[in-house]
Amino acid sequence: MKNNFMEEALKQARIAFEKDEVPVGAVIVENGKIITTSHNQNLILKDPTAHAEILVMRKAAKIKDSARLDGCDLYVTLEPCAMCASAIALARIKRVYYAASDIKFGAVENGVRIFSSASCHHKPEIYSGISEEESKKLMQSFFRNKR
């Protein structure tokens, strides 16, 4: 299944790939329009929290001048980890769309399942599998080149 917003997230993931970062891209959408984009930048920024989701939410919060991203949707090329899923809940993202599952570190429909936790105060709608194959291929290519 193709989606223009996920295509933009994949474009961001390819930018990360070219910078030798794990190829994850993210997009924040509000009212059917992209308000900001980002990609993983852990190595460039020397910051273990510089995941695509965190960076894109920081940028969106500045644009909206609010810590809350009510009414915004997040498109990301890989299932968010526990850190990112927790931040998504805190930001009150309305919907999360992700491409590929992350069996090892994912925390939405795999692993710790942050949004299913009793302590999670906000549970966004979740949609997965959008452009999944393209995201998987990009990720596999990246890690194949590392071995």
N, C-alpha and C positions, 0 to 999 in steps of 0.2 A: 504494500500500500504506500503510495506517495503522498507527501504533504509538504506544502511550500515552506512552512515554518521549520519542519524537521530538515528540509533541504538546506536551509540557512544554518541550522545547528551542525549539519554534516560539513558544510563549508568551513565553519569555525573549527571543527575537528581536524580537517585537512590542514588548516593553518597550524594547529598544534603539532601535527605530524611533521610538517616541514621544519618546525622549530625544535624537533627532537623531544617534544613533550608527549605524554600519553594522549592519544588523539580523542579527546572528549570535547564536544562543543555544546553550548547552551544558548537559548534564546528566551527572552521574556516578552510575552505578548499581552497587550491590553486592548480591549475593544476591537479585536481583529487586526491589530497593527503591532509590528515589532517595535518595542521601545528601546531595547538594547540587546547586545550579543556579547559573548565571550568564549574563551576556550581555556583549557588547562594551562597554567603558567607556574607550576611548582618550582621547576628548575630555574627559570628566568628570574622569578621574584625571590627565589631562595625562601620559599614559604610553603610549608606542608599543608596549609589550609587553602592554597590558591587553586582549588578545583573550579572547573568551569561554572558549576552551579553557584558556588559562593561568590565568585567574582561577578557573575551576571546579576545576582540579587543585590550585591553592594551597589553596582551601577544603577540599577532600577530604583533602589531606595533613595539614592541621591537625586535622580531625575524627578521622582515623585515627592521628594522632601518628606519622606515618611519611612519608618521602620517596618510598616505594614504594607504588604503588596496584595491586599484584598482585591479580588476581581482580576488578578493577573494569572496567566498560565505560563508554565515552564515547559519548554521543549528541550530535551537533553538526549545525547546520543548513547548514553549508557545508564543503566539503572543506578540511581544515586546510592552512595555509601551511607553509613549511619550518621556521619557528621553532616552531610548535605541534607539527608532526609530530616534530621532534627532542625536544621536551619530553615528548611522549606515549611515545616510546621510552625516555627516561630514567626516566619514572615507571613503566614496565612495565605500561601499560594492557593488559588482556587482549584486548578487542575495541573497534573503532572503527566506529560507525554514523554515516554522514553522509547528508544529504539531497541537496544539489545539488553538482555538480562545479564547480570553479573553474578554468577553462581558463587564466586569466592567472596566478594566484598559488598554485593548489593544488599540493601536494607529496606527495600520496598516490598518485593514479593519473594525475596530470598533472605537467608540469614536471620537477623534479629527482627525484621519487619517492624520498623519504627512506628508506622502509622497504625498498626494493630495493637500496639502497647497500650495498656490501661492508663499510663502516665502521659500519653500523647493527647494534647488538648485540641489539636486541629488536624483533621484528616482530609487531605485533598482527594479529589476524584483522580483515579489512576487509569491511564491508558498505555498499553505497552505494545511492542512489536511493529511500530511504524518505521519503515525503512530499516528493519532489523538486519537484513542480509548485508546491506551496504556498510552499516556500522560494524558488524562482526568482521567483515573482510578487511576493513581499515585497521581495526584493532589487531587482528591476526597478522596482518602484514607488518605492523609496527613491531610486535613482539618477535616475529620470525627474524626480522632484521637485527634484533638485539642478541639473538642466540648464536 
